[in-house]
Amino acid sequence: MSSDTLKKRKSKVLRGEGAVQEMKRGRVEGDQQIRVYSEEVELDSRDAKQDYKQFKESCDSLANLMSEIQNLKANGAKEGVEQKRMQSCILFMNLKKLNRLTHIRLKRGRDQTHEAKQRVDVLHLQLQNLLYEVLHLQKEISKCLEFKSKHEEIDLVPEEEFYKDAPPDISRPNLTKTDSHQLTLARLDWELEQRKRLAEKYKESLSSKEKIQKSIEVKKEHLSSLQPGLTAIMQASIPVQQYLSMPFEQTQKQTEVARHLPPPLYVLFVQANAYGEACDKNLIVSINGDVDEAKALSKPQEDSQDDESDSDAEEEQEKTKRRRATTGGQLDDKRREMLKRHPLSLCIDLKCKVEINDYILYLYFYYLMNLNIMTVKTKVSIPTDLNTTISGGDLLKSDTLLSCLYAGDHGGETPNPANRYQFDKVSIVCFSDYVEELGHPYMWTLTGIMLAHSRSFPDFTPTVRLTGYVPCTTNRLNNLRYSDLIVLVSSEHSIIPVSSECLYLFPAKIMSRLVRWVAITYEEYRDLPYTQHVTDAGLAKETDLYFMGVVERGTACLQAAVVLNPRYPEVSPLFSLSLSWKGERSGQTDDNLRAMESEVNVFKNELQGPHPGHQLLTNQISRLCVCLDVYLETEGQDDGVEGPREFPREKMCLRIVRGPNRLKPFKYNHPQGFFSHR
């Protein structure tokens, strides 16, 4: 722009109604001063409320002018329209200026808000930095406080011992007693000094140890040179050992084999061997089975399978693809694997004496490795005269011979509760199905005692250990069926053996006789009409033994159904009676027969005899014969029958009957020899 144009141009000043003079600022360009208009400068001197008031007034004035112009044009008057239009334009320009001022004021407010926010953000960032620094310092302080030095792990000697044993150049009591840090350093120095001394002693001990080892090796070589000579001497002494019954070599071989027994069988072997040597010379322990297979089981599995060639693996895979086992076959294999026995077993021979005859009880113990239980099989070698009897043969059956050796121990289920979950995996419903093949897992076997709680065994207290259980069980096995066998064999020959210690329990003359004694089954016992109350009460179980005894005198026949628990004589026999004489009578219909049952069942303590009570069954049968004599002799005779009495009165009774039930005197009083009521 040229200077002439600038000279001609004049500065403009916009004025409006009620508006203040706008501010101007100039700049020098050459010699001319140019004034520039700035609304921002003017905004500083203006009041927003005044601008708003001016805006309202301008709007009202503009609205009035517009209405006047409209009226003039409607009336057709042309004068004054132009003037009002000019005024309207001035007001409109004033509104635009107010609008610009408003936008400038709004922008300035936003800028001020933004600047304030920036200041706040800067302060917040500074605060965060300070908090981070504080947290960092706190962590460093915690690390310093939690720092554990290596010397804290060393068990230093006590201070009293330190000041007593340490030399003054290390202890420095003048300094360390007032400064704990110096005290710790001094104690560490003393610890180091002691360890150096111990290290020197250790080296000296190692050197002496090497010398001793060399001397031991020399002696070992000397002893090994003696081995062939000792072996020759042992071979030469075998006939002497056999003659003197001192089988040292056999014992040594058996001890070598015993090392490969599983732990339960090994403990049983040691305990039974020790008891046999100390207390029972008739007890013989032997080990059976494949020793080589047992050695293979005891060795750790080698990685030979991992080193097989690829061709062998491929061949195995092809065989598997060609022949896939069925589900049933897989279950059978799993069952066989789970029920697998250890290759070695233990045999214990017990020689028991019955009267003048001997019989040997063989106990075969097996260990089921996967089930972690022990099972036992039995075999009995008995004389011919005992084996041929019906009762003796039933009593000495191998599957029931050891049943209920202790209370509730039938040997049908495994004593290990973990086996139940193992059986579910291979679909084994009941272990008793495999008892015939594997043996009975009795609770008195070693593993059963280990697993069972002491309360399951009333015969075992918590103080009893394995050393106490072996003699306890052995004594029971030695006395097993002793008295039972004698009584039952004698009863089958219609003989009731009564010992001299029990003769006082019965009168000198007994007329009734035992004519029959046979074994019956549980089903036959249960079907008898006069034993229903016994079976309903749960006193007769399938594991018990059942016998039928018949006592006769003249035309009277007394049947006695007997329940014999396998734990006899600890559990007394139970008699149920039925009399066939002038009709059928039983303990359920006749009060006197019920009293006779009480004599043998309830008052059994009188018939126990000397300890341990092996004569109980024979005494009960004898008491039954005596009671039948009293019953028949005190029964009134029919007046219509002529001739002598069938059962003459030979027993002395103080009173024949008593009470409304007409009970007879069944109690025998010794030594007076008369019968009375209870």
VOGU-3710 file (C-alpha; in Angstrom, 3 decimals, decimal comma):
1> mssdtlkkrk> 0,000/0,000/0,000  1,437/3,399/-0,961  2,073/6,263/1,407  -0,341/8,552/-0,496  -3,163/6,208/0,128  -2,322/6,097/3,823  -2,388/9,870/4,000  -5,791/10,088/2,384  -7,253/7,360/4,624  -8,661/8,564/7,901
11> skvlrgegav> -9,147/6,546/10,980  -12,705/5,480/11,614  -14,401/5,595/14,918  -17,586/3,528/15,326  -20,053/4,847/17,768  -23,353/3,535/18,830  -26,072/4,500/21,137  -24,916/4,319/24,687  -21,573/2,825/23,582  -18,287/4,084/24,913
21> qemkrgrveg> -15,514/5,214/22,715  -13,549/2,201/21,502  -9,909/1,910/22,338  -7,248/2,159/19,669  -3,627/1,267/19,537  -1,146/2,445/16,938  2,046/1,245/15,349  4,617/3,294/13,569  5,336/2,486/9,944  7,809/4,902/8,478
31> dqqirvysee> 6,892/8,396/9,556  3,161/7,683/9,742  1,467/6,383/12,873  -1,285/3,860/12,084  -3,951/3,332/14,678  -5,328/-0,250/14,861  -8,582/-1,128/16,483  -8,510/-3,890/19,170  -11,671/-5,235/20,752  -9,657/-7,356/23,212
41> veldsrdakq> -8,213/-4,215/24,756  -11,659/-2,656/24,887  -13,021/-5,823/26,516  -10,909/-5,204/29,610  -12,768/-1,958/30,336  -16,270/-3,254/29,653  -18,649/-4,877/32,092  -20,419/-8,035/31,015  -23,616/-7,097/32,804  -23,681/-3,670/31,049
51> dykqfkescd> -23,130/-5,388/27,700  -25,986/-7,754/28,405  -28,213/-4,804/29,357  -27,154/-2,933/26,214  -27,886/-6,067/24,181  -31,440/-6,220/25,551  -32,036/-2,530/24,906  -30,656/-2,767/21,347  -32,912/-5,759/20,659  -35,956/-3,888/21,919
61> slanlmseiq> -35,049/-0,750/19,947  -34,471/-2,808/16,818  -37,825/-4,515/17,236  -39,573/-1,166/17,657  -37,872/0,315/14,551  -38,852/-2,694/12,506  -42,446/-2,385/13,546  -42,452/1,350/12,753  -40,930/0,743/9,316  -43,578/-1,853/8,655
71> nlkangakeg> -46,355/0,525/9,675  -44,947/3,325/7,472  -44,732/1,011/4,501  -48,212/-0,205/5,165  -49,513/3,374/5,201  -47,579/4,225/2,023  -45,498/6,947/3,639  -41,964/7,156/2,263  -40,627/9,817/4,509  -38,754/8,733/7,584
81> veqkrmqsci> -38,275/5,131/6,376  -34,697/5,707/5,268  -33,768/7,372/8,527  -35,234/4,532/10,558  -33,410/2,052/8,356  -30,113/3,754/9,120  -30,868/3,610/12,782  -31,712/-0,084/12,453  -28,395/-0,740/10,737  -26,528/1,033/13,503
91> lfmnlkklnr> -28,321/-1,089/16,110  -27,597/-4,240/14,140  -23,910/-3,331/13,957  -23,937/-2,768/17,663  -25,448/-6,286/18,202  -22,698/-7,841/16,095  -20,089/-6,048/18,109  -21,674/-7,317/21,343  -21,692/-10,830/19,892  -17,985/-10,618/19,080
101> lthirlkrgr> -17,254/-9,330/22,548  -19,220/-12,218/23,999  -17,250/-14,782/21,972  -13,981/-13,126/22,943  -15,039/-13,113/26,604  -16,054/-16,846/26,291  -12,743/-17,750/24,685  -10,859/-15,867/27,366  -12,797/-17,733/30,091  -12,005/-21,076/28,445
111> dqtheakqrv> -8,355/-20,160/28,185  -8,296/-19,190/31,843  -10,007/-22,498/32,768  -7,504/-24,442/30,691  -4,602/-22,631/32,295  -6,036/-23,362/35,757  -6,456/-27,039/34,849  -2,892/-27,153/33,640  -1,680/-25,693/36,897  -3,777/-28,255/38,820
121> dvlhlqlqnl> -2,383/-31,100/36,666  1,141/-29,929/37,283  0,498/-29,827/41,015  -1,164/-33,285/40,934  1,775/-34,715/39,020  4,146/-33,239/41,549  2,018/-34,786/44,325  2,147/-38,208/42,642  5,890/-37,958/42,297  6,212/-37,111/45,941
131> lyevlhlqke> 3,954/-40,029/46,972  5,978/-42,389/44,789  9,161/-41,160/46,391  7,610/-41,688/49,849  6,525/-45,241/48,930  9,938/-46,023/47,535  11,595/-44,750/50,678  9,207/-46,817/52,847  10,068/-49,965/50,873  13,736/-49,290/51,255
141> iskclefksk> 13,252/-48,766/54,974  11,315/-52,066/55,219  14,082/-53,891/53,336  16,637/-52,473/55,676  14,576/-53,446/58,722  13,866/-56,965/57,379  17,384/-57,624/56,232  18,834/-60,737/57,842  22,509/-61,158/57,944  24,198/-64,513/57,537
151> heeidlvpee> 25,495/-64,350/61,058  21,926/-64,624/62,394  21,760/-68,186/61,063  24,811/-69,168/63,071  24,153/-70,558/66,534  26,696/-68,552/68,498  27,795/-69,501/71,962  26,122/-67,634/74,867  27,717/-64,429/76,067  28,717/-65,897/79,430
161> efykdappdi> 30,480/-68,792/77,763  32,038/-66,405/75,214  33,572/-64,162/77,901  34,677/-67,239/79,830  36,395/-69,177/77,010  37,445/-66,512/74,466  40,914/-64,948/74,869  41,056/-61,226/75,825  42,371/-60,162/72,411  39,129/-61,484/70,854
171> srpnltktds> 36,584/-60,776/73,592  37,801/-57,187/74,391  35,357/-56,794/77,311  36,074/-53,070/77,722  34,659/-52,405/74,270  32,157/-55,186/73,624  30,199/-54,825/76,872  29,131/-51,324/75,891  28,761/-51,794/72,137  26,483/-54,570/70,909
181> hqltlarldw> 27,835/-54,322/67,362  31,398/-54,884/68,485  30,160/-57,720/70,708  28,602/-59,479/67,701  31,789/-59,041/65,663  33,858/-60,443/68,503  31,575/-63,475/68,890  31,814/-64,113/65,134  35,607/-63,977/65,340  35,539/-66,485/68,176
191> eleqrkrlae> 33,178/-68,728/66,164  35,584/-68,609/63,217  38,494/-69,484/65,478  36,624/-72,465/66,910  35,657/-73,731/63,465  39,255/-73,587/62,324  40,226/-75,734/65,294  37,421/-78,212/64,572  38,467/-78,391/60,917  41,963/-79,374/61,977
201> kykeslsske> 40,534/-82,061/64,283  38,335/-83,295/61,421  41,360/-83,700/59,173  43,144/-85,632/61,900  40,059/-87,861/62,378  39,887/-88,546/58,625  43,502/-89,641/58,573  42,944/-91,964/61,548  39,771/-93,284/59,894  41,701/-94,167/56,742
211> kiqksievkk> 44,238/-96,063/58,813  41,477/-98,003/60,591  39,740/-98,798/57,291  42,970/-100,172/55,893  43,365/-102,417/58,932  39,718/-103,544/58,590  40,265/-104,441/54,937  43,309/-106,499/55,878  41,250/-108,364/58,480  38,414/-108,881/55,979
221> ehlsslqpgl> 40,810/-110,461/53,538  42,009/-112,739/56,292  38,439/-113,690/57,236  37,445/-114,287/53,599  40,365/-116,687/53,304  38,826/-118,637/56,199  35,428/-118,951/54,460  36,229/-122,055/52,356  37,559/-123,867/55,420  34,499/-122,957/57,491
231> taimqasipv> 32,196/-124,110/54,672  33,928/-127,466/54,566  33,597/-127,770/58,359  29,869/-126,943/58,173  29,309/-129,562/55,466  31,117/-132,122/57,545  29,059/-131,250/60,633  25,660/-131,750/58,954  25,245/-135,343/60,240  26,119/-134,150/63,745
241> qqylsmpfeq> 23,546/-131,356/63,484  20,885/-133,824/62,397  21,751/-136,192/65,214  21,656/-133,431/67,857  18,548/-131,741/66,323  20,464/-128,499/65,860  19,943/-127,565/62,178  22,215/-124,526/62,035  22,674/-124,675/58,275  18,959/-125,005/57,602
251> tqkqtevarh> 18,266/-122,066/59,898  20,861/-119,994/58,088  19,368/-120,773/54,683  15,896/-119,960/55,956  17,141/-116,634/57,329  18,644/-115,796/53,927  15,322/-116,534/52,244  13,412/-114,526/54,882  15,129/-111,342/53,719  12,979/-111,429/50,601
261> lppplyvlfv> 9,681/-111,740/52,493  7,305/-108,752/52,422  7,329/-106,723/55,681  4,125/-108,230/57,218  5,241/-111,822/56,571  8,751/-111,038/57,771  7,495/-109,637/61,086  5,240/-112,674/61,534  8,180/-114,966/60,686  10,426/-113,331/63,269
271> qanaygeacd> 7,780/-113,256/66,006  6,575/-116,810/65,431  10,139/-118,131/65,232  11,082/-116,395/68,473  7,975/-117,691/70,255  8,581/-121,221/68,974  12,149/-121,260/70,203  11,268/-119,786/73,606  7,878/-121,239/74,528  6,565/-123,854/72,089
281> knlivsingd> 8,892/-126,437/70,572  5,966/-127,924/68,618  5,632/-124,724/66,576  7,558/-124,971/63,296  7,898/-122,060/60,855  8,892/-122,560/57,223  8,979/-120,450/54,050  7,526/-121,683/50,751  7,516/-120,218/47,264  9,757/-119,060/44,448
291> vdeakalskp> 12,775/-117,230/45,860  14,039/-116,059/42,462  10,731/-114,368/41,667  10,753/-112,709/45,071  14,274/-111,417/44,415  13,115/-109,997/41,082  10,284/-108,167/42,857  12,626/-106,671/45,447  15,012/-105,321/42,790  14,309/-101,817/41,410
301> qedsqddesd> 12,825/-101,763/37,941  15,439/-101,120/35,296  15,009/-98,881/32,315  15,411/-101,761/29,900  11,948/-101,195/28,515  12,873/-97,640/27,579  15,916/-98,897/25,627  13,992/-101,256/23,384  14,425/-100,832/19,680  11,852/-99,097/17,525
311> sdaeeeqekt> 11,180/-102,291/15,611  10,097/-104,096/18,797  7,772/-101,217/19,689  6,235/-101,213/16,221  5,778/-104,988/16,346  4,042/-104,682/19,726  1,740/-101,984/18,364  0,810/-104,159/15,392  0,002/-107,063/17,695  -2,162/-104,773/19,803
321> krrrattggq> -4,037/-103,535/16,765  -4,596/-107,069/15,435  -5,798/-108,505/18,755  -7,608/-106,104/21,072  -8,762/-107,489/24,404  -12,443/-107,338/25,249  -13,788/-105,381/28,193  -14,455/-108,552/30,149  -10,944/-109,825/29,502  -9,456/-106,546/30,644
331> lddkrremlk> -11,470/-106,688/33,886  -10,332/-110,264/34,524  -6,715/-109,246/34,005  -7,132/-106,299/36,363  -8,761/-108,528/38,995  -5,953/-111,072/38,755  -3,384/-108,296/39,043  -5,121/-106,768/42,054  -5,494/-110,145/43,819  -1,918/-111,157/43,064
341> rhplslcidl> -0,065/-112,845/45,930  3,569/-112,481/46,858  5,692/-115,366/45,526  6,759/-116,330/49,054  4,391/-117,606/51,723  4,748/-118,609/55,352  3,756/-121,957/56,827  3,304/-122,464/60,580  2,833/-126,016/61,864  1,096/-126,413/65,233
351> kckveindyi> 1,076/-129,831/66,861  -2,016/-130,128/69,067  -2,936/-133,003/71,374  -6,418/-134,526/71,695  -6,528/-137,137/74,491  -3,864/-139,655/73,445  -3,961/-138,651/69,787  -2,144/-135,812/68,084  -3,207/-133,716/65,141  -1,197/-131,104/63,258
361> lylyfyylmn> -2,669/-127,782/62,236  -0,994/-126,232/59,199  -1,431/-122,489/58,732  -0,423/-121,038/55,347  -0,049/-117,261/55,352  -0,096/-115,285/52,087  0,430/-111,585/51,411  -1,672/-109,810/48,769  0,660/-107,102/47,541  -1,845/-104,714/45,941
371> lnimtvktkv> -4,465/-105,072/48,687  -1,909/-104,859/51,520  -3,567/-107,631/53,544  -2,642/-111,107/54,774  -4,734/-114,213/54,217  -4,498/-117,642/55,816  -5,411/-121,152/54,691  -5,648/-124,143/57,017  -5,037/-127,845/56,720  -5,494/-130,417/59,480
381> siptdlntti> -3,813/-133,773/59,812  -5,958/-135,739/62,277  -6,252/-139,401/63,327  -8,587/-141,658/61,375  -10,995/-142,327/64,257  -11,618/-138,586/64,663  -11,893/-137,840/60,984  -14,485/-140,531/60,317  -16,941/-139,086/62,841  -19,611/-136,813/61,459
391> sggdllksdt> -19,243/-134,136/64,123  -15,464/-134,267/64,121  -15,347/-133,915/60,342  -17,666/-130,873/60,418  -15,762/-129,286/63,261  -12,371/-129,633/61,581  -13,308/-128,279/58,164  -10,518/-126,072/56,868  -12,851/-123,256/55,787  -14,479/-122,901/59,237
401> llsclyagdh> -11,717/-124,161/61,508  -10,412/-120,683/62,378  -13,754/-118,897/62,176  -14,515/-116,673/65,177  -11,150/-117,337/66,801  -11,811/-113,815/68,096  -15,238/-112,239/68,509  -16,912/-111,336/65,220  -13,945/-112,421/63,096  -15,438/-114,660/60,369
411> ggetpnpanr> -12,692/-114,058/57,815  -15,097/-113,272/54,998  -14,240/-109,622/54,316  -10,962/-107,761/54,063  -9,911/-105,780/57,163  -8,398/-102,975/55,064  -11,063/-100,279/54,373  -9,090/-99,005/51,373  -9,780/-102,267/49,525  -13,433/-101,331/49,078
421> yqfdkvsivc> -12,476/-98,506/46,710  -10,034/-100,794/44,894  -12,762/-103,409/44,391  -15,100/-100,813/42,865  -12,563/-100,106/40,111  -12,481/-103,743/38,964  -16,132/-104,589/39,754  -15,458/-106,971/42,658  -18,683/-107,158/44,661  -17,561/-109,287/47,598
431> fsdyveelgh> -14,151/-110,587/48,617  -15,722/-113,736/50,075  -16,093/-115,053/46,498  -12,303/-115,355/46,315  -11,726/-116,713/49,841  -11,524/-120,337/48,705  -8,699/-119,488/46,301  -6,829/-116,808/48,260  -7,533/-117,696/51,885  -9,379/-115,973/54,719
441> pymwtltgim> -8,311/-112,411/55,699  -8,868/-112,879/59,437  -8,537/-109,836/61,643  -6,073/-111,635/63,927  -3,523/-111,911/61,134  -0,672/-109,468/61,342  -1,904/-106,921/58,792  -5,413/-107,087/60,191  -4,154/-106,183/63,654  -2,130/-103,296/62,204
451> lahsrsfpdf> -5,127/-101,864/60,364  -7,924/-102,513/62,842  -8,667/-100,241/65,750  -8,079/-101,693/69,163  -11,781/-101,377/70,027  -12,580/-103,884/67,255  -10,656/-106,457/69,282  -11,909/-106,814/72,859  -9,144/-109,352/73,460  -6,450/-106,823/72,480
461> tptvrltgyv> -5,816/-103,755/74,586  -3,870/-100,728/73,258  -0,898/-101,827/75,382  -0,646/-105,196/73,614  1,930/-105,209/70,823  2,787/-107,810/68,210  4,972/-109,677/70,692  1,889/-110,165/72,875  -0,441/-111,147/70,073  1,627/-114,125/68,881
471> pcttnrlnnl> 1,450/-116,167/72,129  -2,191/-115,182/72,636  -3,178/-116,424/69,174  -0,943/-119,503/69,398  -2,535/-120,590/72,678  -5,960/-120,260/71,136  -4,859/-122,314/68,135  -3,362/-124,987/70,388  -6,668/-125,270/72,311  -8,731/-125,022/69,125
481> rysdlivlvs> -11,692/-127,439/69,153  -9,963/-129,517/71,827  -12,894/-129,947/74,158  -15,372/-129,667/71,296  -13,832/-132,624/69,518  -13,733/-134,831/72,611  -17,344/-134,039/73,535  -18,784/-134,458/70,064  -16,937/-137,680/69,272  -17,976/-139,159/72,611
491> sehsiipvss> -21,559/-137,981/72,141  -21,839/-139,761/68,809  -21,015/-142,987/70,685  -23,693/-142,157/73,309  -21,036/-141,467/75,939  -21,056/-138,347/78,087  -17,581/-137,900/79,560  -17,730/-136,209/82,959  -14,469/-135,255/84,635  -13,752/-136,122/88,244
501> eclylfpaki> -13,832/-132,404/89,169  -17,508/-132,204/88,068  -18,932/-135,417/89,530  -20,393/-133,558/92,501  -22,783/-131,678/90,207  -24,883/-134,792/89,476  -26,429/-137,682/91,454  -24,741/-141,068/91,388  -27,497/-142,708/89,357  -28,835/-141,183/86,133
511> msrlvrwvai> -31,443/-143,213/84,287  -31,873/-141,089/81,179  -29,367/-141,729/78,398  -28,078/-139,811/75,389  -28,988/-142,084/72,473  -28,266/-139,819/69,531  -26,066/-136,841/68,711  -25,884/-135,602/65,104  -24,931/-132,426/63,327  -27,659/-130,489/61,529
521> tyeeyrdlpy> -27,623/-127,488/59,201  -28,717/-123,969/59,962  -31,764/-124,371/57,726  -32,837/-127,534/59,551  -32,420/-125,792/62,906  -34,377/-122,762/61,723  -37,284/-124,921/60,501  -37,806/-126,566/63,901  -41,013/-125,238/65,528  -39,500/-124,900/69,015
531> tqhvtdagla> -36,443/-122,829/67,904  -38,272/-119,900/66,334  -37,769/-117,670/69,368  -33,997/-118,260/69,215  -33,676/-117,334/65,530  -36,004/-114,334/65,952  -33,793/-113,018/68,764  -30,712/-113,253/66,542  -28,973/-115,782/68,796  -28,438/-118,276/65,948
541> ketdlyfmgv> -26,184/-117,325/63,042  -25,052/-119,145/59,923  -21,486/-119,237/61,221  -22,499/-121,267/64,296  -22,551/-125,060/64,552  -25,851/-126,884/65,109  -26,480/-130,294/66,663  -29,477/-132,426/67,540  -29,295/-134,517/70,700  -31,892/-137,112/71,699
551> vergtaclqa> -32,242/-138,211/75,366  -34,519/-141,176/76,078  -35,911/-142,950/79,099  -38,560/-145,509/78,558  -41,249/-144,115/76,286  -40,194/-140,502/76,833  -38,012/-138,892/74,166  -36,444/-135,477/74,735  -35,035/-133,640/71,713  -32,442/-130,922/72,333
561> avvlnprype> -31,510/-128,530/69,490  -28,114/-127,054/70,384  -26,452/-123,898/69,004  -22,659/-124,173/69,431  -20,734/-120,968/68,872  -17,258/-121,385/67,291  -15,843/-119,480/70,283  -16,944/-122,190/72,728  -16,363/-122,314/75,724  -16,139/-118,499/75,891
571> vsplfslsls> -19,691/-118,433/74,490  -21,860/-121,090/76,085  -24,107/-123,427/74,016  -27,824/-122,694/73,774  -30,381/-125,514/74,223  -33,966/-125,606/72,929  -36,077/-128,560/74,173  -39,019/-130,576/72,901  -40,474/-133,580/74,812  -42,422/-136,356/73,140
581> wkgersgqtd> -44,316/-138,165/75,902  -48,052/-138,203/76,235  -48,114/-135,666/73,433  -45,700/-133,073/72,105  -44,434/-130,375/74,495  -41,835/-127,628/74,214  -40,461/-124,747/76,217  -43,056/-122,478/74,627  -46,012/-124,572/75,853  -44,768/-126,245/79,052
591> dnlramesev> -43,466/-124,307/82,062  -41,407/-127,252/83,334  -39,616/-127,646/79,994  -38,916/-123,925/80,127  -37,463/-124,456/83,607  -35,293/-127,286/82,231  -33,981/-124,918/79,537  -33,164/-122,418/82,277  -31,201/-125,060/84,177  -28,798/-125,600/81,237
601> nvfknelqgp> -28,865/-122,107/79,683  -29,313/-119,625/82,532  -27,554/-121,416/85,413  -24,577/-122,371/83,257  -22,059/-120,921/85,733  -22,759/-123,862/88,048  -21,794/-126,239/85,210  -18,662/-124,398/84,056  -16,240/-126,640/85,887  -12,543/-125,828/86,274
611> hpghqlltnq> -10,971/-123,111/84,132  -11,163/-122,686/81,176  -14,531/-124,478/81,205  -14,034/-127,201/78,589  -16,548/-129,461/80,413  -19,496/-127,059/80,004  -21,193/-128,898/77,129  -20,889/-132,347/78,703  -22,138/-131,010/82,019  -25,111/-129,375/80,307
621> isrlcvcldv> -26,034/-132,668/78,645  -25,694/-134,531/81,950  -27,812/-131,907/83,724  -30,417/-132,316/80,989  -30,559/-136,082/81,626  -30,955/-135,466/85,362  -33,738/-132,927/84,779  -35,565/-135,403/82,531  -35,385/-138,008/85,317  -36,858/-135,532/87,816
631> yletegqddg> -39,563/-134,488/85,334  -40,675/-138,058/84,645  -40,420/-139,353/88,227  -42,413/-136,468/89,734  -45,140/-136,697/87,097  -48,371/-138,152/88,531  -49,477/-141,653/87,409  -52,880/-142,243/85,801  -55,098/-144,089/88,292  -56,809/-145,977/85,492
641> vegprefpre> -53,612/-147,754/84,541  -52,817/-150,864/86,518  -49,384/-152,210/87,283  -46,145/-150,655/88,468  -45,141/-147,125/87,642  -43,223/-146,652/84,430  -40,853/-144,211/86,118  -40,475/-145,090/89,819  -39,339/-142,337/92,126  -35,637/-142,754/92,746
651> kmclrivrgp> -34,720/-139,077/93,288  -35,281/-137,564/96,735  -37,326/-134,357/96,445  -38,328/-132,138/99,352  -41,385/-130,937/97,485  -42,730/-132,403/94,244  -44,424/-129,326/92,796  -44,707/-125,692/93,783  -46,811/-122,711/92,809  -49,682/-122,320/90,380
661> nrlkpfkynh> -47,389/-123,381/87,486  -46,728/-126,712/89,226  -42,961/-126,357/88,759  -40,819/-129,364/89,609  -37,640/-129,362/91,746  -34,733/-129,416/89,253  -31,976/-128,021/91,500  -29,584/-130,673/92,816  -28,110/-130,038/96,270  -24,717/-131,489/97,011
671> pqgffshr> -23,707/-133,267/99,271  -27,188/-133,859/100,757  -28,304/-135,476/97,485  -31,864/-134,095/97,309  -33,609/-131,899/94,742  -35,311/-128,615/95,534  -36,912/-125,652/93,823  -34,949/-122,517/92,975
//
